[in-house]
């Protein structure tokens, strides 16, 4: 006999996960009991935990029996795929490169602009007269302090900072240079924002949703929406409700409890998302032009002024050639190369954003139309007009959604082809009935029977050391 005293939540979860690993297909709660020998109530708790922990789906039979389907590999929801691990490593390397190159920018762009200007002035002075020593007058450091203080005003002496004070409230030039190369940084990622939005939607929807609601909120496929719904059940104390028609409604009555002072978090449907890309540099056109001219000057000077300066003043050696020519040439090339690479990546991101807008717009037409049969051309034209995308992009999205949302191809009375999404209509009707039947008693937190405000104030502690 099973000794309940030796059962723990984690132990029951491990036992069930071990029994399910490598097992294909679906199982009922009774199957899970038979596989593990765990008591029914312990099996229920373990199944709920596994729904939250591992990739899984829920299905329902015509008898109202819930079926649980887990990936045979028992893939954890928080497992990081190899593709994502590679992406994380790439982001870490990019961050390290960004920090290093920013230091290089500060140390190199300013210095070489000033150095090449000084070289050019020295060459002009030397060429104009070899009889006097005018090249010593101001050529060696021409422009250097002013350029440094212009780009890095915080480094300037107090009087120069006051003179440059008109820029104190604006964006520092060196930050504009960083943004020219790497782009402006976005706001920090809030990993709980998506869940807050779903909870906000639940609180304004009588605590009941279906997979179609998640599709409308996110634009996902039914497969992904079902996986997310099973996680939500476990994370937010939900229960699956099976309608007489066999539709699963995910019920979260405990999320409706409120003291009346907390507003639901805002949410947006997929078609209300902006899908806007961050500015490429965040600088004005004039600032970007000035930065490009400065770096272009360095690039050209490394190939022309520097060799002429070394030859004119008899400076030779590998170190001098490396410092005056090859080092700034590599820097200036990389300085332009990084934004060029970002531009190519941005083009792909722009196409993905357009595809996301088109998909969301088609989802809207399907959901608002409750999945009723419609001519694909009409769906695409309406979606394209509202999202501002090309009709071909909307058509590609519709063809993908036909697979993702269990769509059907039907024939109308006039013999033309139509696309229908019967599951969308069925789930919208089922969740509407479930919400209408949701008891209002779920909302109130109940009558207060005890409050710390009603307790007598504690007696004051005696002063001095505590007695032994």
One Martini backbone bead per residue (centre of mass of N, CA, C, O) as a GRO file, in nm:
protein
  468
    1UNK     BB    1   0.099   0.034   0.017
    2UNK     BB    2   0.063   0.364   0.019
    3UNK     BB    3   0.263   0.612   0.175
    4UNK     BB    4   0.168   0.928   0.242
    5UNK     BB    5   0.408   1.022   0.424
    6UNK     BB    6   0.615   0.986   0.159
    7UNK     BB    7   0.468   1.209   0.013
    8UNK     BB    8   0.539   1.454  -0.234
    9UNK     BB    9   0.509   1.685  -0.461
   10UNK     BB   10   0.784   1.634  -0.602
   11UNK     BB   11   0.767   1.324  -0.603
   12UNK     BB   12   0.508   1.299  -0.772
   13UNK     BB   13   0.611   1.451  -1.016
   14UNK     BB   14   0.850   1.264  -1.081
   15UNK     BB   15   0.691   1.002  -1.116
   16UNK     BB   16   0.512   1.104  -1.351
   17UNK     BB   17   0.736   1.198  -1.543
   18UNK     BB   18   0.874   0.922  -1.569
   19UNK     BB   19   0.620   0.769  -1.681
   20UNK     BB   20   0.586   0.972  -1.939
   21UNK     BB   21   0.849   0.925  -2.054
   22UNK     BB   22   0.814   0.825  -2.394
   23UNK     BB   23   0.510   0.866  -2.407
   24UNK     BB   24   0.259   0.838  -2.623
   25UNK     BB   25   0.011   1.049  -2.640
   26UNK     BB   26  -0.265   1.007  -2.436
   27UNK     BB   27  -0.430   1.080  -2.111
   28UNK     BB   28  -0.577   1.004  -1.825
   29UNK     BB   29  -0.616   1.005  -1.498
   30UNK     BB   30  -0.627   0.696  -1.478
   31UNK     BB   31  -0.363   0.649  -1.627
   32UNK     BB   32  -0.184   0.795  -1.420
   33UNK     BB   33  -0.252   0.605  -1.186
   34UNK     BB   34  -0.157   0.341  -1.326
   35UNK     BB   35   0.143   0.427  -1.377
   36UNK     BB   36   0.207   0.509  -1.051
   37UNK     BB   37   0.002   0.460  -0.791
   38UNK     BB   38  -0.128   0.711  -0.724
   39UNK     BB   39  -0.335   0.891  -0.585
   40UNK     BB   40  -0.580   1.083  -0.703
   41UNK     BB   41  -0.517   1.355  -0.558
   42UNK     BB   42  -0.214   1.347  -0.626
   43UNK     BB   43  -0.246   1.332  -0.932
   44UNK     BB   44  -0.385   1.602  -0.971
   45UNK     BB   45  -0.151   1.776  -0.863
   46UNK     BB   46   0.065   1.667  -1.059
   47UNK     BB   47  -0.075   1.746  -1.323
   48UNK     BB   48  -0.084   2.046  -1.269
   49UNK     BB   49   0.222   2.083  -1.249
   50UNK     BB   50   0.292   1.969  -1.533
   51UNK     BB   51   0.136   2.179  -1.697
   52UNK     BB   52   0.334   2.410  -1.600
   53UNK     BB   53   0.623   2.270  -1.670
   54UNK     BB   54   0.515   2.130  -1.935
   55UNK     BB   55   0.457   2.057  -2.241
   56UNK     BB   56   0.101   2.098  -2.321
   57UNK     BB   57  -0.234   1.948  -2.342
   58UNK     BB   58  -0.587   1.985  -2.387
   59UNK     BB   59  -0.867   1.760  -2.398
   60UNK     BB   60  -1.197   1.654  -2.524
   61UNK     BB   61  -1.461   1.454  -2.504
   62UNK     BB   62  -1.793   1.352  -2.560
   63UNK     BB   63  -1.787   1.265  -2.235
   64UNK     BB   64  -1.600   1.487  -2.077
   65UNK     BB   65  -1.307   1.397  -2.103
   66UNK     BB   66  -0.993   1.450  -2.000
   67UNK     BB   67  -0.697   1.515  -2.193
   68UNK     BB   68  -0.350   1.440  -2.176
   69UNK     BB   69  -0.067   1.606  -2.343
   70UNK     BB   70   0.270   1.509  -2.378
   71UNK     BB   71   0.578   1.533  -2.444
   72UNK     BB   72   0.791   1.267  -2.467
   73UNK     BB   73   1.043   1.456  -2.368
   74UNK     BB   74   0.966   1.651  -2.149
   75UNK     BB   75   0.938   1.963  -2.198
   76UNK     BB   76   1.020   2.245  -2.067
   77UNK     BB   77   0.908   2.566  -2.055
   78UNK     BB   78   1.205   2.681  -1.947
   79UNK     BB   79   1.346   2.580  -2.179
   80UNK     BB   80   1.635   2.630  -2.376
   81UNK     BB   81   1.692   2.639  -2.679
   82UNK     BB   82   1.949   2.618  -2.893
   83UNK     BB   83   1.876   2.871  -3.051
   84UNK     BB   84   1.859   3.056  -2.797
   85UNK     BB   85   2.144   3.008  -2.692
   86UNK     BB   86   2.281   3.129  -2.936
   87UNK     BB   87   2.145   3.405  -2.910
   88UNK     BB   88   2.258   3.470  -2.629
   89UNK     BB   89   2.555   3.457  -2.709
   90UNK     BB   90   2.532   3.680  -2.922
   91UNK     BB   91   2.439   3.903  -2.725
   92UNK     BB   92   2.689   3.894  -2.544
   93UNK     BB   93   2.896   3.962  -2.764
   94UNK     BB   94   2.766   4.228  -2.850
   95UNK     BB   95   2.793   4.370  -2.580
   96UNK     BB   96   3.099   4.354  -2.561
   97UNK     BB   97   3.154   4.503  -2.826
   98UNK     BB   98   3.006   4.763  -2.755
   99UNK     BB   99   3.180   4.848  -2.518
  100UNK     BB  100   3.455   4.843  -2.663
  101UNK     BB  101   3.377   5.040  -2.900
  102UNK     BB  102   3.308   5.284  -2.728
  103UNK     BB  103   3.590   5.323  -2.622
  104UNK     BB  104   3.717   5.353  -2.901
  105UNK     BB  105   3.563   5.601  -2.988
  106UNK     BB  106   3.657   5.797  -2.770
  107UNK     BB  107   3.972   5.745  -2.835
  108UNK     BB  108   3.959   5.791  -3.165
  109UNK     BB  109   3.779   5.997  -3.307
  110UNK     BB  110   3.885   6.246  -3.164
  111UNK     BB  111   4.188   6.213  -3.207
  112UNK     BB  112   4.196   6.183  -3.526
  113UNK     BB  113   4.069   6.441  -3.605
  114UNK     BB  114   4.285   6.617  -3.471
  115UNK     BB  115   4.537   6.487  -3.601
  116UNK     BB  116   4.461   6.533  -3.902
  117UNK     BB  117   4.438   6.835  -3.883
  118UNK     BB  118   4.729   6.880  -3.792
  119UNK     BB  119   4.861   6.752  -4.038
  120UNK     BB  120   4.739   6.939  -4.251
  121UNK     BB  121   4.854   7.201  -4.138
  122UNK     BB  122   5.152   7.116  -4.144
  123UNK     BB  123   5.161   7.076  -4.452
  124UNK     BB  124   5.085   7.363  -4.534
  125UNK     BB  125   5.311   7.510  -4.387
  126UNK     BB  126   5.550   7.354  -4.515
  127UNK     BB  127   5.477   7.427  -4.810
  128UNK     BB  128   5.477   7.749  -4.789
  129UNK     BB  129   5.733   7.723  -4.575
  130UNK     BB  130   6.100   7.678  -4.510
  131UNK     BB  131   6.216   7.956  -4.351
  132UNK     BB  132   6.032   7.895  -4.116
  133UNK     BB  133   5.853   7.808  -3.797
  134UNK     BB  134   5.528   7.804  -3.831
  135UNK     BB  135   5.451   7.503  -3.767
  136UNK     BB  136   5.463   7.574  -3.444
  137UNK     BB  137   5.233   7.760  -3.373
  138UNK     BB  138   4.939   7.560  -3.430
  139UNK     BB  139   4.942   7.269  -3.560
  140UNK     BB  140   4.978   7.042  -3.334
  141UNK     BB  141   4.675   7.135  -3.179
  142UNK     BB  142   4.453   7.183  -3.370
  143UNK     BB  143   4.133   7.168  -3.221
  144UNK     BB  144   4.143   6.965  -2.985
  145UNK     BB  145   3.993   7.089  -2.740
  146UNK     BB  146   3.732   7.164  -2.886
  147UNK     BB  147   3.650   6.878  -2.978
  148UNK     BB  148   3.644   6.745  -2.702
  149UNK     BB  149   3.437   6.944  -2.571
  150UNK     BB  150   3.210   6.900  -2.773
  151UNK     BB  151   3.182   6.585  -2.723
  152UNK     BB  152   3.296   6.627  -2.402
  153UNK     BB  153   3.172   6.852  -2.185
  154UNK     BB  154   3.248   6.715  -1.904
  155UNK     BB  155   3.571   6.771  -1.958
  156UNK     BB  156   3.557   7.058  -1.930
  157UNK     BB  157   3.611   7.339  -1.823
  158UNK     BB  158   3.413   7.556  -1.662
  159UNK     BB  159   3.411   7.779  -1.886
  160UNK     BB  160   3.337   7.581  -2.115
  161UNK     BB  161   3.076   7.471  -1.996
  162UNK     BB  162   2.934   7.745  -2.002
  163UNK     BB  163   2.960   7.785  -2.310
  164UNK     BB  164   2.812   7.485  -2.350
  165UNK     BB  165   2.531   7.507  -2.192
  166UNK     BB  166   2.323   7.484  -2.429
  167UNK     BB  167   2.373   7.148  -2.417
  168UNK     BB  168   2.305   7.036  -2.133
  169UNK     BB  169   1.991   6.949  -2.194
  170UNK     BB  170   2.094   6.763  -2.403
  171UNK     BB  171   2.243   6.565  -2.624
  172UNK     BB  172   2.518   6.415  -2.634
  173UNK     BB  173   2.741   6.365  -2.881
  174UNK     BB  174   2.853   6.086  -2.796
  175UNK     BB  175   2.568   5.956  -2.794
  176UNK     BB  176   2.515   6.000  -3.091
  177UNK     BB  177   2.745   5.821  -3.182
  178UNK     BB  178   2.647   5.559  -3.055
  179UNK     BB  179   2.368   5.561  -3.206
  180UNK     BB  180   2.483   5.551  -3.491
  181UNK     BB  181   2.604   5.264  -3.451
  182UNK     BB  182   2.381   5.103  -3.236
  183UNK     BB  183   2.158   5.252  -3.140
  184UNK     BB  184   1.895   5.297  -2.954
  185UNK     BB  185   1.789   5.224  -2.657
  186UNK     BB  186   1.557   5.049  -2.503
  187UNK     BB  187   1.344   4.951  -2.300
  188UNK     BB  188   1.290   4.759  -2.056
  189UNK     BB  189   1.207   4.435  -1.998
  190UNK     BB  190   0.881   4.308  -1.923
  191UNK     BB  191   0.802   3.980  -1.827
  192UNK     BB  192   0.499   4.050  -1.694
  193UNK     BB  193   0.317   4.197  -1.900
  194UNK     BB  194   0.162   3.966  -2.039
  195UNK     BB  195   0.028   3.849  -1.783
  196UNK     BB  196  -0.116   4.106  -1.695
  197UNK     BB  197  -0.295   4.124  -1.945
  198UNK     BB  198  -0.442   3.855  -1.909
  199UNK     BB  199  -0.555   3.917  -1.629
  200UNK     BB  200  -0.708   4.168  -1.717
  201UNK     BB  201  -0.891   4.019  -1.914
  202UNK     BB  202  -1.019   3.825  -1.706
  203UNK     BB  203  -1.141   4.051  -1.515
  204UNK     BB  204  -1.322   4.158  -1.780
  205UNK     BB  205  -1.426   3.824  -1.840
  206UNK     BB  206  -1.528   3.654  -1.589
  207UNK     BB  207  -1.281   3.437  -1.587
  208UNK     BB  208  -1.315   3.365  -1.908
  209UNK     BB  209  -1.160   3.146  -2.152
  210UNK     BB  210  -1.014   3.081  -2.465
  211UNK     BB  211  -0.811   3.020  -2.723
  212UNK     BB  212  -0.932   3.254  -2.890
  213UNK     BB  213  -0.855   3.481  -2.699
  214UNK     BB  214  -0.548   3.440  -2.732
  215UNK     BB  215  -0.546   3.489  -3.034
  216UNK     BB  216  -0.653   3.784  -3.017
  217UNK     BB  217  -0.412   3.887  -2.829
  218UNK     BB  218  -0.154   3.746  -3.019
  219UNK     BB  219  -0.182   3.559  -3.298
  220UNK     BB  220  -0.180   3.275  -3.253
  221UNK     BB  221  -0.197   2.958  -3.244
  222UNK     BB  222  -0.367   2.700  -3.113
  223UNK     BB  223  -0.131   2.542  -3.010
  224UNK     BB  224  -0.005   2.772  -2.839
  225UNK     BB  225  -0.259   2.856  -2.680
  226UNK     BB  226  -0.294   2.585  -2.531
  227UNK     BB  227  -0.027   2.583  -2.384
  228UNK     BB  228  -0.079   2.849  -2.230
  229UNK     BB  229  -0.343   2.765  -2.088
  230UNK     BB  230  -0.218   2.542  -1.910
  231UNK     BB  231  -0.035   2.731  -1.754
  232UNK     BB  232  -0.252   2.918  -1.639
  233UNK     BB  233  -0.398   2.710  -1.469
  234UNK     BB  234  -0.155   2.660  -1.273
  235UNK     BB  235  -0.074   2.963  -1.199
  236UNK     BB  236  -0.411   3.065  -1.152
  237UNK     BB  237  -0.617   2.861  -1.041
  238UNK     BB  238  -0.753   2.684  -1.259
  239UNK     BB  239  -1.034   2.554  -1.463
  240UNK     BB  240  -1.170   2.318  -1.660
  241UNK     BB  241  -1.447   2.364  -1.883
  242UNK     BB  242  -1.705   2.157  -2.015
  243UNK     BB  243  -1.908   2.163  -2.261
  244UNK     BB  244  -2.159   2.000  -2.422
  245UNK     BB  245  -1.989   2.053  -2.705
  246UNK     BB  246  -1.665   2.028  -2.615
  247UNK     BB  247  -1.564   2.291  -2.490
  248UNK     BB  248  -1.295   2.471  -2.363
  249UNK     BB  249  -1.306   2.644  -2.054
  250UNK     BB  250  -1.117   2.881  -1.888
  251UNK     BB  251  -1.123   2.900  -1.534
  252UNK     BB  252  -1.092   3.207  -1.299
  253UNK     BB  253  -1.242   3.285  -1.015
  254UNK     BB  254  -1.009   3.396  -0.824
  255UNK     BB  255  -0.950   3.659  -1.013
  256UNK     BB  256  -1.224   3.819  -0.923
  257UNK     BB  257  -1.127   3.904  -0.667
  258UNK     BB  258  -1.230   4.209  -0.488
  259UNK     BB  259  -1.206   4.533  -0.314
  260UNK     BB  260  -1.246   4.779  -0.540
  261UNK     BB  261  -0.924   4.918  -0.583
  262UNK     BB  262  -0.845   4.745  -0.845
  263UNK     BB  263  -0.723   4.766  -1.152
  264UNK     BB  264  -0.704   4.648  -1.449
  265UNK     BB  265  -0.495   4.561  -1.668
  266UNK     BB  266  -0.399   4.640  -1.960
  267UNK     BB  267  -0.510   4.561  -2.297
  268UNK     BB  268  -0.439   4.405  -2.623
  269UNK     BB  269  -0.487   4.338  -2.926
  270UNK     BB  270  -0.314   4.237  -3.190
  271UNK     BB  271  -0.432   4.480  -3.380
  272UNK     BB  272  -0.323   4.709  -3.158
  273UNK     BB  273  -0.051   4.678  -3.229
  274UNK     BB  274   0.220   4.854  -3.365
  275UNK     BB  275   0.497   4.736  -3.477
  276UNK     BB  276   0.732   4.927  -3.405
  277UNK     BB  277   1.029   5.066  -3.473
  278UNK     BB  278   1.306   5.176  -3.382
  279UNK     BB  279   1.511   5.402  -3.422
  280UNK     BB  280   1.804   5.399  -3.584
  281UNK     BB  281   1.935   5.661  -3.400
  282UNK     BB  282   1.778   5.933  -3.279
  283UNK     BB  283   1.875   6.147  -3.471
  284UNK     BB  284   1.945   6.395  -3.648
  285UNK     BB  285   2.039   6.465  -3.962
  286UNK     BB  286   2.269   6.658  -3.886
  287UNK     BB  287   2.416   6.473  -3.687
  288UNK     BB  288   2.464   6.235  -3.878
  289UNK     BB  289   2.625   6.401  -4.084
  290UNK     BB  290   2.857   6.488  -3.896
  291UNK     BB  291   2.951   6.201  -3.825
  292UNK     BB  292   3.007   6.106  -4.114
  293UNK     BB  293   3.216   6.323  -4.182
  294UNK     BB  294   3.422   6.258  -3.963
  295UNK     BB  295   3.470   5.961  -4.048
  296UNK     BB  296   3.530   6.018  -4.344
  297UNK     BB  297   3.778   6.185  -4.288
  298UNK     BB  298   3.942   5.959  -4.155
  299UNK     BB  299   3.938   5.765  -4.393
  300UNK     BB  300   4.080   5.955  -4.597
  301UNK     BB  301   4.325   6.042  -4.420
  302UNK     BB  302   4.454   5.756  -4.389
  303UNK     BB  303   4.515   5.757  -4.718
  304UNK     BB  304   4.655   6.062  -4.731
  305UNK     BB  305   4.765   6.242  -4.500
  306UNK     BB  306   4.937   6.039  -4.343
  307UNK     BB  307   5.144   5.956  -4.563
  308UNK     BB  308   5.236   6.249  -4.623
  309UNK     BB  309   5.337   6.317  -4.339
  310UNK     BB  310   5.549   6.091  -4.311
  311UNK     BB  311   5.713   6.173  -4.565
  312UNK     BB  312   5.773   6.477  -4.505
  313UNK     BB  313   5.905   6.401  -4.195
  314UNK     BB  314   6.052   6.116  -4.192
  315UNK     BB  315   5.843   5.893  -4.099
  316UNK     BB  316   5.909   5.568  -3.988
  317UNK     BB  317   5.767   5.262  -3.955
  318UNK     BB  318   5.539   5.040  -3.844
  319UNK     BB  319   5.413   5.196  -3.606
  320UNK     BB  320   5.344   5.459  -3.756
  321UNK     BB  321   5.172   5.331  -3.980
  322UNK     BB  322   4.968   5.199  -3.793
  323UNK     BB  323   4.873   5.459  -3.636
  324UNK     BB  324   4.812   5.650  -3.902
  325UNK     BB  325   4.653   5.422  -4.085
  326UNK     BB  326   4.541   5.131  -4.007
  327UNK     BB  327   4.382   5.192  -3.752
  328UNK     BB  328   4.183   5.416  -3.861
  329UNK     BB  329   4.083   5.246  -4.097
  330UNK     BB  330   3.951   5.022  -3.931
  331UNK     BB  331   3.770   5.198  -3.761
  332UNK     BB  332   3.609   5.345  -3.990
  333UNK     BB  333   3.498   5.090  -4.118
  334UNK     BB  334   3.349   4.986  -3.863
  335UNK     BB  335   3.178   5.239  -3.815
  336UNK     BB  336   3.015   5.178  -4.088
  337UNK     BB  337   2.955   4.867  -4.068
  338UNK     BB  338   2.754   4.846  -3.837
  339UNK     BB  339   2.517   5.014  -3.958
  340UNK     BB  340   2.495   4.840  -4.211
  341UNK     BB  341   2.411   4.584  -4.060
  342UNK     BB  342   2.162   4.708  -3.922
  343UNK     BB  343   2.013   4.773  -4.183
  344UNK     BB  344   1.975   4.479  -4.274
  345UNK     BB  345   1.822   4.387  -4.022
  346UNK     BB  346   1.593   4.599  -4.046
  347UNK     BB  347   1.468   4.495  -4.303
  348UNK     BB  348   1.374   4.228  -4.179
  349UNK     BB  349   1.209   4.357  -3.949
  350UNK     BB  350   1.012   4.503  -4.133
  351UNK     BB  351   0.892   4.249  -4.261
  352UNK     BB  352   0.796   4.122  -3.995
  353UNK     BB  353   0.608   4.354  -3.912
  354UNK     BB  354   0.424   4.334  -4.159
  355UNK     BB  355   0.339   4.041  -4.108
  356UNK     BB  356   0.216   4.094  -3.827
  357UNK     BB  357   0.002   4.296  -3.918
  358UNK     BB  358  -0.140   4.111  -4.116
  359UNK     BB  359  -0.216   3.886  -3.921
  360UNK     BB  360  -0.377   4.058  -3.719
  361UNK     BB  361  -0.586   4.160  -3.926
  362UNK     BB  362  -0.697   3.878  -4.000
  363UNK     BB  363  -0.781   3.797  -3.719
  364UNK     BB  364  -0.992   4.015  -3.690
  365UNK     BB  365  -1.179   3.923  -3.921
  366UNK     BB  366  -1.233   3.643  -3.800
  367UNK     BB  367  -1.337   3.723  -3.516
  368UNK     BB  368  -1.554   3.930  -3.593
  369UNK     BB  369  -1.683   3.700  -3.793
  370UNK     BB  370  -1.684   3.424  -3.629
  371UNK     BB  371  -1.572   3.227  -3.869
  372UNK     BB  372  -1.718   3.280  -4.112
  373UNK     BB  373  -1.777   3.252  -4.421
  374UNK     BB  374  -1.528   3.372  -4.667
  375UNK     BB  375  -1.378   3.545  -4.889
  376UNK     BB  376  -1.044   3.581  -4.926
  377UNK     BB  377  -1.041   3.856  -5.070
  378UNK     BB  378  -1.204   4.010  -4.857
  379UNK     BB  379  -1.022   3.962  -4.617
  380UNK     BB  380  -0.762   4.087  -4.740
  381UNK     BB  381  -0.864   4.370  -4.810
  382UNK     BB  382  -0.950   4.452  -4.524
  383UNK     BB  383  -0.679   4.402  -4.382
  384UNK     BB  384  -0.495   4.580  -4.562
  385UNK     BB  385  -0.643   4.850  -4.511
  386UNK     BB  386  -0.612   4.854  -4.190
  387UNK     BB  387  -0.282   4.791  -4.187
  388UNK     BB  388  -0.113   4.890  -4.439
  389UNK     BB  389  -0.084   4.648  -4.647
  390UNK     BB  390  -0.027   4.414  -4.858
  391UNK     BB  391  -0.231   4.183  -5.003
  392UNK     BB  392  -0.015   3.957  -5.019
  393UNK     BB  393   0.043   3.953  -4.714
  394UNK     BB  394  -0.245   3.877  -4.629
  395UNK     BB  395  -0.255   3.611  -4.787
  396UNK     BB  396  -0.029   3.467  -4.638
  397UNK     BB  397  -0.161   3.485  -4.361
  398UNK     BB  398  -0.421   3.329  -4.429
  399UNK     BB  399  -0.289   3.059  -4.508
  400UNK     BB  400  -0.166   3.012  -4.227
  401UNK     BB  401  -0.436   3.037  -4.060
  402UNK     BB  402  -0.577   2.793  -4.182
  403UNK     BB  403  -0.387   2.606  -4.010
  404UNK     BB  404  -0.376   2.742  -3.717
  405UNK     BB  405  -0.728   2.763  -3.708
  406UNK     BB  406  -0.886   2.523  -3.834
  407UNK     BB  407  -0.959   2.554  -4.125
  408UNK     BB  408  -1.191   2.583  -4.405
  409UNK     BB  409  -1.291   2.474  -4.729
  410UNK     BB  410  -1.550   2.619  -4.914
  411UNK     BB  411  -1.876   2.644  -5.077
  412UNK     BB  412  -2.080   2.842  -5.221
  413UNK     BB  413  -2.373   2.897  -5.387
  414UNK     BB  414  -2.194   3.020  -5.643
  415UNK     BB  415  -1.910   2.839  -5.628
  416UNK     BB  416  -1.725   2.978  -5.439
  417UNK     BB  417  -1.459   3.029  -5.246
  418UNK     BB  418  -1.422   2.955  -4.888
  419UNK     BB  419  -1.345   3.061  -4.556
  420UNK     BB  420  -1.346   2.871  -4.249
  421UNK     BB  421  -1.388   2.908  -3.865
  422UNK     BB  422  -1.557   2.723  -3.651
  423UNK     BB  423  -1.405   2.739  -3.379
  424UNK     BB  424  -1.437   3.036  -3.326
  425UNK     BB  425  -1.746   3.043  -3.292
  426UNK     BB  426  -1.774   2.824  -3.074
  427UNK     BB  427  -1.596   2.964  -2.854
  428UNK     BB  428  -1.746   3.233  -2.836
  429UNK     BB  429  -2.015   3.110  -2.747
  430UNK     BB  430  -1.919   2.950  -2.499
  431UNK     BB  431  -1.795   3.194  -2.337
  432UNK     BB  432  -2.052   3.362  -2.325
  433UNK     BB  433  -2.216   3.159  -2.154
  434UNK     BB  434  -2.015   3.137  -1.918
  435UNK     BB  435  -2.030   3.437  -1.837
  436UNK     BB  436  -2.338   3.449  -1.785
  437UNK     BB  437  -2.304   3.211  -1.548
  438UNK     BB  438  -2.133   3.371  -1.374
  439UNK     BB  439  -2.099   3.430  -1.054
  440UNK     BB  440  -2.104   3.711  -0.846
  441UNK     BB  441  -1.970   3.572  -0.589
  442UNK     BB  442  -1.672   3.583  -0.704
  443UNK     BB  443  -1.603   3.885  -0.643
  444UNK     BB  444  -1.637   3.888  -0.354
  445UNK     BB  445  -1.443   3.848  -0.053
  446UNK     BB  446  -1.627   3.906   0.180
  447UNK     BB  447  -1.664   3.902   0.516
  448UNK     BB  448  -1.540   4.066   0.777
  449UNK     BB  449  -1.406   3.903   1.086
  450UNK     BB  450  -1.110   4.035   1.074
  451UNK     BB  451  -0.899   4.305   1.214
  452UNK     BB  452  -0.621   4.480   1.304
  453UNK     BB  453  -0.779   4.749   1.365
  454UNK     BB  454  -0.948   4.604   1.616
  455UNK     BB  455  -0.705   4.582   1.779
  456UNK     BB  456  -0.536   4.620   2.042
  457UNK     BB  457  -0.291   4.783   2.165
  458UNK     BB  458   0.013   4.725   2.248
  459UNK     BB  459   0.210   4.699   2.493
  460UNK     BB  460   0.459   4.848   2.638
  461UNK     BB  461   0.781   4.819   2.663
  462UNK     BB  462   1.023   4.794   2.863
  463UNK     BB  463   1.283   4.953   2.980
  464UNK     BB  464   1.569   4.821   2.914
  465UNK     BB  465   1.675   4.537   3.008
  466UNK     BB  466   1.612   4.221   2.992
  467UNK     BB  467   1.517   3.978   3.173
  468UNK     BB  468   1.630   3.658   3.282
   0.00000   0.00000   0.00000
